[in-house]
Amino acid sequence: MAGASLLTLLDDIATVLDDVATMSKMAARKTAGVLGDDLALNAQQVSGVNADRELPVVWAVAKGSLRNKCILVPLALLISAFIPWAVMPLLMIGGLYLCFEGFESLYHAYTHKKQTKQFVHSEGNSTIQKEETPLDLKAYETKKIKGAIRTDFVLSAEIIAITLGVVAQMSLMTQFITLVIIAVVMTIGVYGIVALIVRMDDAGLYLSQQQVIGHRGNVQRKIGLLLLSAAPRLMKSLSVIGTIAMFTVGGGILTHGLHQISALFSVMASMTQSWHLLGAILFFITPSILNAFFGVLVGGLALLVFELTKTIQKKVNS
């Protein structure tokens, strides 16, 4: 009897593990699109810090990401079990935040540029500019980390929600294990790649300084110089891509919840299908472009409401 119970238990465990493996593969394919946006956003969020602080910042954000997922996994299971209707509204709040964050970053970049011009005084050929103190840099780094963790929370919530949709019909244990696997793999994957990107210039410097003689040494130095020249351009492009990704992901979440707008975008995309090869490409990218424009519009409105609310509060308090 004990032997039969043990065999039954082992069979149950094997079934659960088999289900988990299958569901994890399906969830990984479903969340692959979000992974690219997550990577671009997080690489953009940690850009701009001192070179010797890049890895500590990436590690701090990665730990924050794991904490986010430790909150989101049990929360997602509870919401799915008791109030499944709340999943989409909560995701839309996250999408609205991404659009707001994206537009705010554009707005502050524009205003900061104007302020910098005002603080720079030219006297002949000399230029006097306000220097940042170590305290300013520390505060800037802390702000970067907190902002990256907040953004990660929204993206992690989307990943968890997509995964939950894949495993919705499975047992609670299968759901939990699959969510944990996806959460851990996504965190390691995203922040591992971000760490490699931010240290690409160090790898290039190391290879370019190698004293290996012959063809192999020439190849290493060329690769090193290529990495050195590509690193700043890649970080700058990721900063732009990350901001666009905020609008694309945030707008996409919002339009997915607003079915009429999502249907309209689908119709507009399908209108390009008859344009041969160009039509196929446009059909693929049009929804993302429209979602990004919608995200910019919503982000601008959200920032306007936020600034008006702050102004009204100041007047009331004074």
N, C-alpha and C positions, 0 to 999 in steps of 0.2 A: 504493500500500500504506500509506504514512504517512498519507495523507488518510483512508483507510478506518479506520485505527486511531484517529485523532483523533475521527472521527465516532462510533465505538463508545464511546470514553472519555466523550465529551460525553453520549451517550445513557445511559450508566451513571450519570453524575453526575445527570442530569435525573431518572432513575428513583429514585435514592436520595433526592434532594431532595423528590420527590413523595411518596415513602413517609414521609419525615420529617414533612412538612406534615400528612399524614393522621393519622399516629400521634400527633403533637403535639396535634392537635385532640381526638382521642379521650382522650388522657391528661389534657388540661386539663379535660375534662368529668368524668372519673373523680375527679380530685383537687379539684374545686371544693368539695366538702363539707368536706374537710380544711382548705381555705383559710380558711373562716370561723372554724374553731376556732383555727387558727394565728394569725389576725389578733387575735382576742379574747385569746388567751394572751399574745402579745407586747406588745399594748397594756397589758395588766395588769402584765406584768413590768417595763416601764419607767416605770410610774406611781409617784409618790411621791418622785421626785428633784426637785431645785431647777429652777425654770422655765428658768433660763438654761443648764441642763445637759441639758435634754431631748433636743435634737437631737444633741449629741455622743454621748449614751448610745445613741440610736437608731442612729446611724452605727456606733458600736462594735459593737453587737449585729448589725447588718447585715453588717459585715465578718466577724464570727465565724460568721454563717450561711453566708456564701460559703465560708469555710474548711471548715465542716462538709460542705458539698456537694462540695467538692474531694476530701474523703476518701471520702464516701459513694458517689459515682458510680463510680469505678474499683473500689471495694470491692464494690459491688452487682454489677458485671459479673463480677468474679472469683468471687463466691459463686454467682451464677447459672450460671456455666460449670462449676465444679468441685464445689461442695457445695450444690445448690439446696435440699436438705432443711433447711438451716440458716436459711433466710430467716425462716420463721415463729417458731422459738424465739427468734431474735434480736429480732424485732419484739415478742414477748411480754415479753422482758426490758425493752424500752423502755416498753411499756405498764405494766408493774409499777412502773417508775421514775416515770412520770407520776402514777399513783395515789398512790404514796408521797409525791411532791413536793406534790401537792394536799392530802393529809391533813396533812402536816407544816406547810404554810402555814396551815391552819386551826388546828392545835394551837398553833403559835407566836403566831398572832394572839390567841388566847384567853389564853395565858400572859403575853404581853407586856401585854395589857390589865390583867391582875391585878397585874403588877409595876409598871405605871405608877401604879395607884391607891395602891400601897404607898409609892412614892417622892414622891408629891405630899402636902405637908403644909400644912394650912390653919391660919392664925393670924388669927382674926377674919374680915375680908373679904379678906385678902391670901393669895395662893397662891404657894408656892415650888416650882418644878419644875426638875429637872435639865435644863440646856441642852446641846444637841449641839454639839461643837466641830467646826471644819472637818475635822479628822482623822477624826472619827466619820462625817461626811457623805461624805468621800472613800472610806472603807472601805465605807460603805453602798452607794455608787454602784458600786464595784468588785464587791461581792457581787451586786448587782442584775444587772450585765452578765454575770457568770459564770453565774448562775442562768438568765438568759434564753438564753444560748448553749447550755447543757446541755439545756434544754427544747426549743430549736429543733432540736437534734441528733436527738431522738426524732421530732419532727414531720416533719423533713426526711427521715428514714429511711422513715417511712410513705409520704410523697409519692413518694420514689424507688422504693419497693417496688411501689406501685400502678402507677407508670409502667412499671416493668420487667415487670409482669404483662401490660400492654397490648402491649408490643413484644417479648415473649418469643420469638415465632416469626420475627422479622425478622433481618436480617443484623446482625453485630456493629457495623458502622459506623452503621447506622440506629439501633440501640439506643443507642449512645454519643451521637450527635448529638441524638437526641430527649431523652435524659436531661439533657444539658447545657442544651438550650433550656428545658425545664420548670424546671430548677433555677434558672436565671437569671431567668426570667419570674416565678416564684413569689417569689423573694427581692426583686426590685424592686417587685412588686405589693404584697406584705405590708408591707415596711418603708416604702415610699412612702406607703401609706395610714396606717400608724402615725404617721409624721412629720406628716402633715396633721392627724390627730386631736389629737396633743399640742400642736400650735401653733394649734388652732382658736380659743383664747381671744385670741391675738395678732391674728388676723384680725378677730375681733369687736371688739376694742379699736380697731383701725385704722378700721373702718367706722363705729363709733359716734362717733369724733372728727372725721369728715369735716365740713367746713363748706359743703357743697353746698346751695344755696338751692333751695326748691321741693319738688315731690312726690318727685323722684328722691332728694334729700337725706334726706327723711323715711323713705323706704323703706330706704335704706342704713343709717341710724342704727337703725331697728327691727331690721333683719337683724343688725347688729352687737351690739345689746343681747341679741337672741335667742341668738346664738352665745356671748356672754359668760356668760349664765345657764345655757346648755345644757352648756358645756364641763365644769364640775366634776361635773355629774350623769352625763354620758356616761363620764367617766373612772372614777367610782365604780361605775357599772353594768358597765363593761368589766372592772373588777377582779373583780366577782362572777361575770360571765359567763366570764371566763378560768379561774377556779377550777373552775366547773362543767364547762367544756370539758376540763380536765385529767382529771376523772373519766369524762366521756363518751367521750373519745378513748381513754384508757388502758383503761377497762373494755371498750370496744368491741374493742380489739385483743386483749385477753385472752379475751373470749367467742368471738371469731372463731377463736382457736386451740383453745378448749375446745368442740368441736362439740356436745356434749350440752347444754351450757348455752345455746349459741346457738340450737339447735333448740327448746329449752324456751321461750326468749324469743319466738321466732317463733310458736310455738303460742299463747302468751299474747296476743300482739299480734293474731293472726288471730281470736281469740275476740270481739274488739270490732267486727269488720267488720259485723255484723248490726245495729248500733246507729245506722243511718241516717247522717246527716251527722256527728254526734258520733263514731260508730264509725270513719268514714273518717279523722277527725283523730287519734283515739286510736291507730288502726292505724299511722299515720305516726310519731307521737311516742313510742309505748310502748317500742319497742326502745331508743331513746336514753335514756329515763328509767330503764329496767331496767339498761342498761349503766352509767349514772351511779351507781345504788345499788350495783351490783356493784363498781364502782371505789372507792367510799367504803369498802365492807367490806374489800376487799383492801388498800387504802391504810392503813386502820387496823391491820390485822393486820401489815402490813409495818413500820409505824412501831413497833408493840409489840415485834416481834422485834428490830428495830434497837436500841431503847432497852434491852431486856433483854441483848442482846449487849454493848452498851457497859458496862452495869452489871457484868456477869460479868468482862469484861476488866479493869475498874478493880480489882475484888476480887482477881483473879489477880495483877495487877501490884503491888498493895500487899502 
